[in-house]
Each structure stands twice: as C-alpha cells, then as structure tokens.
Amino acid sequence: MNGFFAVLVLVAIGLFVSFKKPLVDKSREIKQKYSTQLDKLWSIQNDAIKKKNYQRAEKALLMVLRVDERNAVAYNRLGMLFAKQQDYEDAIECFEIAQSLAPSASSFHNVGLVYMEVGDYEKAALAMEQAMKLEENSAFRHISYAQVLEKLGNRKLMIEELEKAVELEPTPQILRILASVYDDDDRRQLAGSLRSRATQLDKSPRNRKTIAQPNKMPL
C-alpha cells in the first residue's frame, strides 16, 4: 500500500510545473506597464524548468516578484521549485506567503505535501484539510490526506478518505490502493471486488489514457 501512496505523492511533486503562463493578478495600470516584462520573465522561467535549470528559473521568479511583489502564483511556483530541490524550509515559507496573499487549494495542498516530507504530519493534515475545504471534489487530495492519516495512526478516517477518492475517481490505481487496505483489514471479498473492477478498467482503451496521465496537482 505504501508503494502506491509513494508513487502518487512523487507524481504530485514531480508534475509541479504547468507550462501555461499564469495570470498576473494586479491592477489594470500595472498590467499594462509591466506586461511585456512579466511575459518575458514567465517565458524564461518556463524554459528554464523544461531544461531543469532551476537556478535560472528561481532568478526569473524572483524578478517577477520584484515587479509584482504580491503575485501569489509566483510565490506558489517558487515554493514548488524549492520543494523540487528539497529546500523544504524555503518552500514552506513561499507557500505560506502565497496563502496569505490568495488562499487556494493548491497552495494549502502543496505546503501539506512539504510538511509530510519533513515528517510534520499534524501540520500536513491541517493544511490538507484546508485544501479540501476549498476543493473537496479532488480524488488526489483525499489520497494524500489518507496517507497523512495513516502516519498519524487514524486508520478509520484513512479508509473513509480512500473510499471518497474511489467515489470521485474510480481509476485502477485508486481501486487497488483501497483493495490493499481492505486486505489488511481481512475484508477479502471487498478487496477482490475492487481488483476485479480495476482489471476491467485496465482493459479499456479509454482508461489506458488516464493511466498514462495521472492526477496532476492544480496550479
């Protein structure tokens, strides 16, 4: 079971970049004045991430924040960049600033993942609870929260969260995670039923596309 969790959480951190230019939330006057400069900086950042040149990407994001110091998207992106490099202290600081500027499910979830990486499961649980309040219909958020609950020893609530994830998105991966949990609880019949569903979905050409593109962290 832990193997499935690990894969999905690594996917979450690994797929932290969306190569679409984020919106710059500033007044119309500032947008007009600095639009060209900001567009160029975001382009530099995206290109640097593609090339795994994280130092250049970091510099571009810091320049964005010099021009637009209250850009929550830039702080969130910078936090994910630090997390990618295992600089968790700076990552947490950036996510918390992003939350203070523009609370979002993404920033709460991201900081929850970082707290989980450093072993602060209480704070990870609180952050992920906030993320789900803002966006409760995300199977991936429920799975991540379930992993934290497992670390905290709250098995009953962990199972409930995985069951919610299956209701929201019954993919083969999620079905097998819950089946493994049911196995541990000697609920063999339920586990077998879930695995049968997963096998049937595996055979579906349409579902194979879903497997090739796992859940992404919203940005």
N, C-alpha and C positions, 0 to 999 in steps of 0.2 A: 504493500500500500504506500509506504513512504517513497518508493521509486516513482510512482505515478505523480505524487504531490511534487516531488523534486523537479520532474520534467516540466510540469505546468508552471511552477514558480520561476524556473530558469527561463522558460519561454517569455514569461511576463517581463523579466528584466532584460532579456536579450532583444526583445522586439520593442525597445523603448522609443525607437525613432519612427516617426511618420514623416515621410519626405514631402509633405504638403506644407506650404508656407502658412504658419499660424496667423490668425488675425491679431493685429496690434490694437489693443483697447486703449485709445487715447482720444482726446478731443479732436474735432474736425480740423482745427487750425494746426495742431501738432502733426496730425497725419499728413496734411498737405506739405508742411515744411520739411518733414524728415522721411517722407515716404520712400524716396529713391534710396536714401542712405540705409534705411532699415531693410528694404528689399534686398539690397546688396549683402548686408550682413547675414540675413537669414539664408541667402543662397550660399554664402561662404560656409556657414555652419552646416548646412545640409550636405554640401560637397565634402567637407572635412569628415563628417560622420561616415559617409559612404566609404571613404578611404581609410577609416579608422585612425585618423589624425586627431586624436581627442584634445591635444593641446591647442591646436588651431581652432577647433570647434568651441572650446572653452573661451578663448580670446574673443571670438566673434559674439558669443552670448554676452560676455561682459561688456562689450561695446554696445550691444543692443540696450543693455541696462543703463549705460551712461546716457544714451539718448532718451530712453523711455524707462525711467527708474522704477515705475510701478507696473511693469509688464509681468503679470503673474505667469503667463505662458513661458516666458524666458526663464524665470526662476524655476518653474517646474521642469523644464527641459535641462537646465543646468544641474538640477538635483539628480535627474536620471543619468546624466553624464558622469557625475561624481560616483553614483552608485555602481555604474558600469565599471569604474576603475577601483571599486571597493574603498572609496573615500567616504565612509558612511557618515562621519560626523558632519562634513560639509554638505552632504546630500540631505541629511535631516534638516539642517539649517535652511537650505534653499526651499525645501518642501513646506516648512513651517511659514516662511515668508510668503510663499505662494498662497497658502491657506488664508493668511491674514489679509491678503490683497483681494483674492477672489476664491472663496471656498469652492472646491469642486470634488466630485467623487474621485477623479483621477489623482489629485494631489494627496487626498487622505489615504487612498489605497497605496499609492507609491511609498509614502512615508511608513505605512504599515508594513510593507514588504522589507524596507530597510531595518525597521525595528526587529522584524523577525530574523533578519540576517545576523544582527548583533546579539540576539538572544533575549531581547526585552519584550517578552510575549504579552505582558499586561498592556503595555503601550501599543503594541501591534494590534491587539484585539480592539482597543478603544478607537484607534484610527480606522480600522476596517469597518467597525460598527457605524462610524460617521459616514464612511463612503457608501455603505448600503442604505443609509437613511436618504441620501441624495439620489441614489440609483440602485434600487433593490432588485431590478429585473436582470441582473447580470450573473450568469452561472459561474463565471470565473471568480467573481468577488466572493461568492458563497464557498467555493472550493478553497480559496486562500484563507478565508476566515475559519473554515473547518480545520485546516492544518494548524492554525494557531491554537484552536480549542483542544486539539489533540495534545499539543505541547503543554497546555495548561491542565490537562487531565480531565477535561469536561467531555467525556465520551458521548453522553446522551445528546448534548447540544451539537456536537460534531456531526453525529449521524443525521440529525434533523437538517443541518445545513447542507449536507451532501444530498439528502433527499430533495431539498428545494432546488439544488443545482440540476438534478435529474429531471425534475418537473419543467424547469426552464429550458434546458437544452440537453435532451437525451442522446448525446453522442456516444459512440463506442467507448471512448476514453473515460468519460464520466461514469457510464454504466459499470465499467469494470472496477473503477475506484470504489464505488458503493458495494459492488459484489464482494470485493476483498474485505471490506468492513463487516459485511454480513457473515462471511466465512468465519471471521474472528469471533463473532457472537453466536456461532453454531446455528445460524439461520440459513442452512444449506439450500433449502428449496428456493428461497427468495434469491439467493446468490446465483443459483443455477438459472433461474428465470431471467435475471439481468444479463447473464453471459450469453444466453440464447438470443436475446434482443440485440446485444452488441454484435454477435456473429452475423445475424441477419442484416444489420446495418452495414457491416463491413462489405457485404456482397453488393451493396447498392452503388452503382457508378456515381450517382449524385452525392452520396455521402463520402466517397473517397476524396472528393474535392474538399470537403470540410476537414477531413483528417490532414490533408496537405497544408491547410491554412488554419492552424489552431487559434484559439481565442487570443486577441490582442488587447493589450492594455489601452484603454481610451486615453486620448491626449486632448 
